[in-house]
Amino acid sequence: MSHMASLPWLQPRRIGVFRALMLGDMLCATPALRALRSAWPEAHITLIGLPWAAGLAQRLASIDDFLAFPGWPGLPELRAPAPEQMRSFMGQVRRRHFDLAIQLHGSGQLTNALVASFGAECNAGFGDEKTGFPAADASRFVPWPERGNEILRLLQLTDHLGLPRRGVELDLPLTLEDYRRADALVSRKKPYAIVHAGSQLPSRRWPPQRFAAVADRLAATGLTVVLTGTASEKLLVDSVASAMAHRPLDLCGETDLWTLGALLASAQVLLCNDTGLSHMAAALGVPSVITACGSEIERWAPLNRHKHRVLSHEVACRPCAHRECPLDHQCAKGLPVKLVTEAVIQMANGEVA
């Protein structure tokens, strides 16, 4: 049932949206943000997120403003802020005088009280009697879905508010300057594949020697193999390069998010762990093969399962709650090179599943 009529106004002028998470999580929220923008095109929408997301917020047509979130006790993405940081942040939030504050972060167990303290006229989001929400706003909250794809979970809130969907595609806007910088690194005259062995959590990583074996097979087909990663992942990427018989083009630490996006947009195929880059490939329509180690596949797999292959070895302890696997990392070791290689070669040749 639509709850648009339960809002004290049908056209809120100032909306704050709280989602303080990493790249893949933010891209999965872009369909819900589009629904908000489409329903309230004249509203000034502020994204409240992690500092890294400022650049994405500037590029999204669904967002007008950005406010960096300094952290909160219990949230793993940032350390709890110093008291003066939190006072400064809360002052900035409250000076925006939001008509509507939306908790788009998750279940709300840790964040509903935080978002309620923003001082908005009313609140909406995910929550129930267990996770809590402002009593006056109960009709504008929906229980956090325990199952399903993240994109569709988030859209359950905009559905609940009566906001029509505007597609389920992910938004990753790129500029001509992004492509210019990418072209300076890799020529598009020769086809190439991107191999990205990193992931924020070691428990989510397929072994680098296995990435190297698949990368060598890609190189044997005539593709240039481009290795990517952040500067902090250099040792990991070096281990992939040193295990390869062919010489890759190692761009670890050489790209920002947007140059990496432009590189990815022209790739034949992407091979990566279940990490933010997989969602970038989904946004850009680039064929990908994802080695899903420890992650919750149902939640994070791209919706288009023909263009994006998610490969895994099932274990009883999935989804993993650990940064480092305390067992024998069977979810990674049980995924064979042969299976991944066959899938990557097929995708690189345009043979979608």
C-alpha positions as a Markdown table, in Angstrom:
| # | Residue | x | y | z |
|---|---|---|---|---|
| 1 | Met | 0.0 | 0.0 | 0.0 |
| 2 | Ser | 1.3 | 3.5 | -0.8 |
| 3 | His | 2.2 | 5.7 | 2.1 |
| 4 | Met | 2.8 | 8.9 | 0.1 |
| 5 | Ala | -0.4 | 10.3 | 1.6 |
| 6 | Ser | 0.9 | 9.7 | 5.1 |
| 7 | Leu | 3.7 | 12.2 | 4.5 |
| 8 | Pro | 2.8 | 15.7 | 5.9 |
| 9 | Trp | 3.6 | 17.1 | 2.4 |
| 10 | Leu | 3.6 | 15.5 | -0.9 |
| 11 | Gln | 6.6 | 17.5 | -2.2 |
| 12 | Pro | 9.3 | 17.6 | 0.5 |
| 13 | Arg | 11.8 | 20.4 | -0.3 |
| 14 | Arg | 14.8 | 19.1 | 1.6 |
| 15 | Ile | 15.6 | 15.4 | 1.8 |
| 16 | Gly | 18.5 | 13.7 | 3.5 |
| 17 | Val | 19.4 | 10.1 | 2.6 |
| 18 | Phe | 21.7 | 8.2 | 4.9 |
| 19 | Arg | 23.8 | 5.4 | 3.3 |
| 20 | Ala | 27.4 | 5.4 | 4.7 |
| 21 | Leu | 28.8 | 2.3 | 2.9 |
| 22 | Met | 31.4 | 1.3 | 0.3 |
| 23 | Leu | 31.4 | 1.4 | -3.5 |
| 24 | Gly | 29.3 | -1.6 | -4.4 |
| 25 | Asp | 26.8 | -0.8 | -1.7 |
| 26 | Met | 26.4 | 2.7 | -3.0 |
| 27 | Leu | 26.0 | 1.6 | -6.6 |
| 28 | Cys | 23.3 | -0.8 | -5.6 |
| 29 | Ala | 21.4 | 2.2 | -4.0 |
| 30 | Thr | 21.3 | 4.2 | -7.2 |
| 31 | Pro | 18.0 | 2.8 | -8.5 |
| 32 | Ala | 16.4 | 3.8 | -5.2 |
| 33 | Leu | 17.9 | 7.2 | -5.4 |
| 34 | Arg | 16.5 | 7.6 | -9.0 |
| 35 | Ala | 13.1 | 6.7 | -7.7 |
| 36 | Leu | 13.4 | 9.5 | -5.1 |
| 37 | Arg | 14.5 | 12.0 | -7.7 |
| 38 | Ser | 11.8 | 11.1 | -10.1 |
| 39 | Ala | 9.0 | 11.4 | -7.5 |
| 40 | Trp | 10.4 | 14.7 | -6.1 |
| 41 | Pro | 12.2 | 16.4 | -8.9 |
| 42 | Glu | 12.2 | 19.8 | -7.2 |
| 43 | Ala | 13.5 | 18.6 | -3.9 |
| 44 | His | 17.1 | 19.3 | -2.7 |
| 45 | Ile | 18.5 | 15.8 | -2.0 |
| 46 | Thr | 21.5 | 15.4 | 0.2 |
| 47 | Leu | 23.4 | 12.1 | 0.4 |
| 48 | Ile | 25.0 | 11.5 | 3.8 |
| 49 | Gly | 27.8 | 9.0 | 3.2 |
| 50 | Leu | 31.4 | 8.0 | 3.8 |
| 51 | Pro | 33.9 | 10.6 | 2.7 |
| 52 | Trp | 35.0 | 8.6 | -0.4 |
| 53 | Ala | 31.5 | 9.0 | -1.9 |
| 54 | Ala | 31.7 | 12.7 | -2.4 |
| 55 | Gly | 32.9 | 12.2 | -6.0 |
| 56 | Leu | 30.1 | 9.9 | -6.8 |
| 57 | Ala | 27.5 | 12.2 | -5.3 |
| 58 | Gln | 28.8 | 15.0 | -7.5 |
| 59 | Arg | 28.2 | 12.9 | -10.6 |
| 60 | Leu | 24.8 | 11.5 | -9.8 |
| 61 | Ala | 21.8 | 13.3 | -11.2 |
| 62 | Ser | 19.7 | 12.0 | -8.3 |
| 63 | Ile | 21.9 | 13.9 | -5.7 |
| 64 | Asp | 22.3 | 17.7 | -5.2 |
| 65 | Asp | 24.5 | 17.8 | -2.1 |
| 66 | Phe | 26.8 | 15.6 | 0.0 |
| 67 | Leu | 27.7 | 15.5 | 3.6 |
| 68 | Ala | 30.6 | 13.4 | 4.8 |
| 69 | Phe | 29.7 | 11.0 | 7.7 |
| 70 | Pro | 32.5 | 10.8 | 10.3 |
| 71 | Gly | 31.5 | 7.4 | 11.8 |
| 72 | Trp | 29.3 | 6.0 | 14.6 |
| 73 | Pro | 29.9 | 3.5 | 17.4 |
| 74 | Gly | 29.3 | -0.1 | 16.1 |
| 75 | Leu | 29.5 | 0.7 | 12.4 |
| 76 | Pro | 32.6 | -1.0 | 10.9 |
| 77 | Glu | 33.2 | 1.3 | 8.0 |
| 78 | Leu | 34.8 | 4.0 | 10.1 |
| 79 | Arg | 36.2 | 4.3 | 13.6 |
| 80 | Ala | 33.9 | 6.0 | 16.1 |
| 81 | Pro | 34.6 | 9.8 | 15.7 |
| 82 | Ala | 35.9 | 12.1 | 18.3 |
| 83 | Pro | 33.2 | 14.0 | 20.2 |
| 84 | Glu | 34.1 | 17.3 | 18.5 |
| 85 | Gln | 33.8 | 15.6 | 15.0 |
| 86 | Met | 30.3 | 14.3 | 15.9 |
| 87 | Arg | 29.2 | 17.7 | 17.2 |
| 88 | Ser | 30.3 | 19.4 | 14.0 |
| 89 | Phe | 28.6 | 16.8 | 11.8 |
| 90 | Met | 25.3 | 17.0 | 13.8 |
| 91 | Gly | 25.4 | 20.8 | 13.5 |
| 92 | Gln | 25.8 | 20.6 | 9.7 |
| 93 | Val | 22.9 | 18.0 | 9.5 |
| 94 | Arg | 20.5 | 20.0 | 11.6 |
| 95 | Arg | 21.3 | 23.3 | 9.8 |
| 96 | Arg | 20.0 | 21.7 | 6.6 |
| 97 | His | 16.5 | 21.5 | 8.2 |
| 98 | Phe | 15.5 | 18.3 | 6.4 |
| 99 | Asp | 11.8 | 17.8 | 5.7 |
| 100 | Leu | 12.4 | 14.1 | 5.3 |
| 101 | Ala | 15.4 | 12.0 | 6.5 |
| 102 | Ile | 15.6 | 8.5 | 4.9 |
| 103 | Gln | 17.5 | 5.6 | 6.5 |
| 104 | Leu | 18.7 | 3.7 | 3.4 |
| 105 | His | 21.7 | 2.1 | 5.2 |
| 106 | Gly | 20.3 | -1.3 | 6.3 |
| 107 | Ser | 18.2 | -2.9 | 9.0 |
| 108 | Gly | 18.3 | 0.2 | 11.2 |
| 109 | Gln | 19.4 | -1.5 | 14.4 |
| 110 | Leu | 22.4 | 0.8 | 14.8 |
| 111 | Thr | 21.3 | 3.7 | 12.6 |
| 112 | Asn | 17.6 | 4.5 | 13.1 |
| 113 | Ala | 18.4 | 6.4 | 16.3 |
| 114 | Leu | 21.2 | 8.2 | 14.5 |
| 115 | Val | 19.0 | 9.3 | 11.6 |
| 116 | Ala | 16.2 | 10.3 | 14.0 |
| 117 | Ser | 18.6 | 12.6 | 15.7 |
| 118 | Phe | 19.1 | 14.6 | 12.4 |
| 119 | Gly | 16.1 | 16.7 | 13.4 |
| 120 | Ala | 14.0 | 16.1 | 10.2 |
| 121 | Glu | 10.3 | 16.8 | 10.3 |
| 122 | Cys | 9.7 | 13.1 | 9.6 |
| 123 | Asn | 11.7 | 10.0 | 8.9 |
| 124 | Ala | 11.4 | 7.0 | 6.7 |
| 125 | Gly | 13.5 | 3.9 | 6.2 |
| 126 | Phe | 14.0 | 0.3 | 7.2 |
| 127 | Gly | 13.0 | -0.8 | 10.7 |
| 128 | Asp | 10.6 | -2.7 | 12.9 |
| 129 | Glu | 9.8 | -3.1 | 16.5 |
| 130 | Lys | 13.1 | -4.8 | 17.1 |
| 131 | Thr | 15.3 | -2.3 | 15.3 |
| 132 | Gly | 13.4 | 0.7 | 16.3 |
| 133 | Phe | 12.0 | 3.8 | 14.6 |
| 134 | Pro | 10.3 | 7.0 | 15.6 |
| 135 | Ala | 6.8 | 6.1 | 16.7 |
| 136 | Ala | 5.3 | 8.9 | 14.7 |
| 137 | Asp | 6.9 | 7.6 | 11.5 |
| 138 | Ala | 5.9 | 3.9 | 11.8 |
| 139 | Ser | 3.9 | 3.9 | 8.6 |
| 140 | Arg | 7.0 | 5.1 | 6.7 |
| 141 | Phe | 9.2 | 2.3 | 7.8 |
| 142 | Val | 9.4 | -1.2 | 6.3 |
| 143 | Pro | 11.1 | -4.3 | 7.9 |
| 144 | Trp | 14.5 | -5.0 | 6.4 |
| 145 | Pro | 14.3 | -7.8 | 3.9 |
| 146 | Glu | 16.3 | -10.8 | 5.2 |
| 147 | Arg | 16.6 | -12.3 | 1.7 |
| 148 | Gly | 17.0 | -11.1 | -1.9 |
| 149 | Asn | 19.2 | -8.9 | -4.0 |
| 150 | Glu | 20.5 | -5.7 | -2.5 |
| 151 | Ile | 19.1 | -3.5 | -5.3 |
| 152 | Leu | 15.6 | -5.0 | -4.9 |
| 153 | Arg | 15.8 | -4.9 | -1.1 |
| 154 | Leu | 16.4 | -1.1 | -1.2 |
| 155 | Leu | 13.6 | -0.6 | -3.7 |
| 156 | Gln | 11.2 | -2.2 | -1.2 |
| 157 | Leu | 11.4 | 1.0 | 0.7 |
| 158 | Thr | 10.6 | 3.3 | -2.2 |
| 159 | Asp | 7.8 | 0.9 | -3.2 |
| 160 | His | 6.4 | 1.2 | 0.3 |
| 161 | Leu | 6.5 | 5.0 | 0.1 |
| 162 | Gly | 4.6 | 4.7 | -3.2 |
| 163 | Leu | 7.4 | 6.0 | -5.4 |
| 164 | Pro | 7.4 | 4.5 | -8.9 |
| 165 | Arg | 10.5 | 2.6 | -9.9 |
| 166 | Arg | 12.7 | 4.0 | -12.6 |
| 167 | Gly | 14.5 | 0.8 | -13.5 |
| 168 | Val | 17.0 | -1.4 | -11.7 |
| 169 | Glu | 20.1 | -0.4 | -13.6 |
| 170 | Leu | 23.1 | 1.0 | -11.7 |
| 171 | Asp | 24.4 | 4.5 | -12.3 |
| 172 | Leu | 28.1 | 5.1 | -12.8 |
| 173 | Pro | 28.5 | 8.4 | -14.7 |
| 174 | Leu | 31.8 | 8.7 | -16.6 |
| 175 | Thr | 33.2 | 11.8 | -18.4 |
| 176 | Leu | 35.3 | 12.4 | -21.5 |
| 177 | Glu | 38.2 | 13.3 | -19.2 |
| 178 | Asp | 37.9 | 9.9 | -17.6 |
| 179 | Tyr | 38.2 | 8.2 | -21.0 |
| 180 | Arg | 41.1 | 10.5 | -21.9 |
| 181 | Arg | 43.1 | 9.4 | -18.9 |
| 182 | Ala | 42.2 | 5.8 | -19.5 |
| 183 | Asp | 43.3 | 6.0 | -23.1 |
| 184 | Ala | 46.7 | 7.3 | -22.0 |
| 185 | Leu | 47.2 | 4.1 | -20.0 |
| 186 | Val | 45.7 | 1.4 | -22.3 |
| 187 | Ser | 45.2 | 1.6 | -26.0 |
| 188 | Arg | 41.7 | 0.5 | -27.1 |
| 189 | Lys | 43.2 | -0.6 | -30.5 |
| 190 | Lys | 44.0 | -4.1 | -29.0 |
| 191 | Pro | 41.4 | -5.9 | -27.0 |
| 192 | Tyr | 42.2 | -6.4 | -23.3 |
| 193 | Ala | 40.9 | -8.1 | -20.2 |
| 194 | Ile | 41.0 | -6.7 | -16.7 |
| 195 | Val | 42.0 | -9.0 | -13.8 |
| 196 | His | 41.4 | -7.6 | -10.4 |
| 197 | Ala | 42.6 | -9.9 | -7.6 |
| 198 | Gly | 41.9 | -7.6 | -4.7 |
| 199 | Ser | 39.1 | -7.2 | -2.2 |
| 200 | Gln | 38.6 | -5.2 | 0.9 |
| 201 | Leu | 38.4 | -8.4 | 3.0 |
| 202 | Pro | 41.1 | -11.1 | 2.6 |
| 203 | Ser | 38.3 | -13.7 | 3.3 |
| 204 | Arg | 36.7 | -12.7 | 0.0 |
| 205 | Arg | 39.8 | -13.3 | -2.1 |
| 206 | Trp | 40.4 | -16.1 | -4.5 |
| 207 | Pro | 44.1 | -17.1 | -4.4 |
| 208 | Pro | 46.4 | -14.9 | -6.5 |
| 209 | Gln | 48.1 | -17.9 | -8.1 |
| 210 | Arg | 44.7 | -19.0 | -9.5 |
| 211 | Phe | 44.1 | -15.5 | -10.9 |
| 212 | Ala | 47.5 | -15.8 | -12.5 |
| 213 | Ala | 46.6 | -19.1 | -14.1 |
| 214 | Val | 43.4 | -17.7 | -15.6 |
| 215 | Ala | 45.2 | -14.5 | -16.7 |
| 216 | Asp | 47.8 | -16.6 | -18.6 |
| 217 | Arg | 45.0 | -18.4 | -20.5 |
| 218 | Leu | 43.5 | -15.0 | -21.4 |
| 219 | Ala | 46.9 | -13.8 | -22.6 |
| 220 | Ala | 47.3 | -17.0 | -24.7 |
| 221 | Thr | 44.1 | -16.0 | -26.6 |
| 222 | Gly | 45.7 | -12.7 | -27.7 |
| 223 | Leu | 44.2 | -10.5 | -25.1 |
| 224 | Thr | 46.3 | -8.0 | -23.2 |
| 225 | Val | 45.9 | -8.7 | -19.5 |
| 226 | Val | 45.6 | -5.6 | -17.4 |
| 227 | Leu | 46.1 | -6.0 | -13.7 |
| 228 | Thr | 44.3 | -3.4 | -11.5 |
| 229 | Gly | 44.1 | -2.7 | -7.8 |
| 230 | Thr | 44.6 | 0.0 | -5.2 |
| 231 | Ala | 48.1 | 1.1 | -4.0 |
| 232 | Ser | 47.5 | -0.9 | -0.8 |
| 233 | Glu | 47.0 | -4.0 | -2.9 |
| 234 | Lys | 50.4 | -3.8 | -4.6 |
| 235 | Leu | 51.9 | -6.9 | -2.9 |
| 236 | Leu | 48.9 | -8.9 | -3.9 |
| 237 | Val | 48.9 | -7.8 | -7.5 |
| 238 | Asp | 52.7 | -8.3 | -7.7 |
| 239 | Ser | 52.1 | -11.9 | -6.6 |
| 240 | Val | 49.7 | -12.3 | -9.5 |
| 241 | Ala | 52.1 | -10.8 | -12.0 |
| 242 | Ser | 55.1 | -12.8 | -10.8 |
| 243 | Ala | 53.1 | -16.1 | -11.1 |
| 244 | Met | 52.2 | -15.4 | -14.7 |
| 245 | Ala | 54.2 | -16.8 | -17.7 |
| 246 | His | 53.0 | -13.9 | -19.9 |
| 247 | Arg | 53.8 | -10.3 | -19.1 |
| 248 | Pro | 50.7 | -8.3 | -18.0 |
| 249 | Leu | 50.2 | -4.6 | -18.0 |
| 250 | Asp | 50.3 | -3.8 | -14.3 |
| 251 | Leu | 48.3 | -0.7 | -13.4 |
| 252 | Cys | 48.0 | -1.3 | -9.7 |
| 253 | Gly | 47.8 | 2.0 | -7.9 |
| 254 | Glu | 47.9 | 3.9 | -11.2 |
| 255 | Thr | 44.2 | 4.7 | -11.5 |
| 256 | Asp | 41.5 | 6.6 | -9.5 |
| 257 | Leu | 38.0 | 5.2 | -9.4 |
| 258 | Trp | 36.9 | 7.1 | -12.5 |
| 259 | Thr | 39.9 | 6.2 | -14.7 |
| 260 | Leu | 39.4 | 2.6 | -13.6 |
| 261 | Gly | 35.7 | 2.9 | -14.6 |
| 262 | Ala | 36.7 | 4.1 | -18.1 |
| 263 | Leu | 39.3 | 1.4 | -18.5 |
| 264 | Leu | 36.6 | -1.2 | -17.5 |
| 265 | Ala | 34.1 | 0.2 | -19.9 |
| 266 | Ser | 36.3 | -0.8 | -22.9 |
| 267 | Ala | 37.4 | -4.2 | -21.6 |
| 268 | Gln | 36.4 | -7.5 | -23.2 |
| 269 | Val | 35.8 | -9.1 | -19.9 |
| 270 | Leu | 36.5 | -8.6 | -16.2 |
| 271 | Leu | 37.7 | -11.3 | -13.7 |
| 272 | Cys | 37.4 | -10.2 | -10.1 |
| 273 | Asn | 36.3 | -11.2 | -6.6 |
| 274 | Asp | 32.9 | -10.3 | -5.3 |
| 275 | Thr | 33.8 | -6.6 | -4.7 |
| 276 | Gly | 33.0 | -3.1 | -5.8 |
| 277 | Leu | 34.5 | -3.6 | -9.3 |
| 278 | Ser | 31.9 | -6.3 | -10.0 |
| 279 | His | 29.1 | -3.7 | -9.5 |
| 280 | Met | 31.0 | -1.2 | -11.7 |
| 281 | Ala | 31.0 | -3.9 | -14.5 |
| 282 | Ala | 27.3 | -4.4 | -14.0 |
| 283 | Ala | 26.7 | -0.6 | -14.2 |
| 284 | Leu | 28.7 | -0.4 | -17.4 |
| 285 | Gly | 27.4 | -3.5 | -19.1 |
| 286 | Val | 30.9 | -5.2 | -19.3 |
| 287 | Pro | 30.9 | -9.0 | -19.2 |
| 288 | Ser | 32.3 | -10.3 | -16.0 |
| 289 | Val | 33.2 | -13.4 | -14.1 |
| 290 | Ile | 33.1 | -13.1 | -10.3 |
| 291 | Thr | 34.8 | -15.5 | -7.9 |
| 292 | Ala | 32.5 | -15.4 | -4.9 |
| 293 | Cys | 34.5 | -16.5 | -1.8 |
| 294 | Gly | 32.6 | -16.2 | 1.5 |
| 295 | Ser | 30.1 | -13.6 | 0.2 |
| 296 | Glu | 26.3 | -13.7 | 0.3 |
| 297 | Ile | 25.7 | -14.4 | -3.4 |
| 298 | Glu | 22.0 | -14.0 | -3.4 |
| 299 | Arg | 22.4 | -10.5 | -2.0 |
| 300 | Trp | 25.3 | -9.2 | -4.1 |
| 301 | Ala | 25.2 | -11.0 | -7.5 |
| 302 | Pro | 24.4 | -8.7 | -10.5 |
| 303 | Leu | 20.8 | -9.0 | -11.6 |
| 304 | Asn | 21.8 | -9.8 | -15.2 |
| 305 | Arg | 23.1 | -13.4 | -14.7 |
| 306 | His | 23.7 | -13.9 | -18.4 |
| 307 | Lys | 26.3 | -11.1 | -18.8 |
| 308 | His | 27.8 | -11.7 | -15.3 |
| 309 | Arg | 28.8 | -15.1 | -14.1 |
| 310 | Val | 29.1 | -15.7 | -10.4 |
| 311 | Leu | 31.1 | -18.8 | -9.6 |
| 312 | Ser | 31.4 | -20.3 | -6.1 |
| 313 | His | 32.1 | -23.3 | -4.0 |
| 314 | Glu | 29.4 | -23.8 | -1.5 |
| 315 | Val | 30.3 | -24.2 | 2.2 |
| 316 | Ala | 28.2 | -24.3 | 5.3 |
| 317 | Cys | 29.8 | -21.1 | 6.8 |
| 318 | Arg | 28.7 | -18.8 | 3.9 |
| 319 | Pro | 28.2 | -15.9 | 4.3 |
| 320 | Cys | 31.5 | -15.4 | 6.1 |
| 321 | Ala | 31.5 | -13.0 | 9.1 |
| 322 | His | 35.3 | -12.8 | 9.3 |
| 323 | Arg | 37.9 | -10.5 | 7.9 |
| 324 | Glu | 40.4 | -13.4 | 7.7 |
| 325 | Cys | 39.1 | -17.0 | 7.3 |
| 326 | Pro | 39.6 | -18.8 | 10.6 |
| 327 | Leu | 39.3 | -22.2 | 8.9 |
| 328 | Asp | 40.9 | -23.5 | 5.7 |
| 329 | His | 39.3 | -21.0 | 3.3 |
| 330 | Gln | 37.5 | -23.9 | 1.4 |
| 331 | Cys | 35.1 | -21.4 | -0.3 |
| 332 | Ala | 38.2 | -20.2 | -2.2 |
| 333 | Lys | 40.3 | -23.3 | -2.5 |
| 334 | Gly | 37.2 | -25.4 | -3.6 |
| 335 | Leu | 36.6 | -23.1 | -6.7 |
| 336 | Pro | 38.7 | -24.7 | -9.5 |
| 337 | Val | 40.8 | -22.8 | -12.0 |
| 338 | Lys | 39.4 | -24.8 | -14.9 |
| 339 | Leu | 35.8 | -23.7 | -14.2 |
| 340 | Val | 36.8 | -20.1 | -13.9 |
| 341 | Thr | 39.0 | -20.2 | -17.0 |
| 342 | Glu | 36.2 | -21.7 | -19.1 |
| 343 | Ala | 33.7 | -19.1 | -18.0 |
| 344 | Val | 36.1 | -16.2 | -18.6 |
| 345 | Ile | 37.1 | -17.4 | -22.1 |
| 346 | Gln | 33.4 | -17.8 | -23.0 |
| 347 | Met | 32.6 | -14.3 | -21.8 |
| 348 | Ala | 35.6 | -12.7 | -23.5 |
| 349 | Asn | 34.4 | -14.3 | -26.7 |
| 350 | Gly | 30.9 | -12.9 | -26.3 |
| 351 | Glu | 29.4 | -16.3 | -25.4 |
| 352 | Val | 27.1 | -15.2 | -22.6 |
| 353 | Ala | 25.5 | -17.8 | -20.4 |
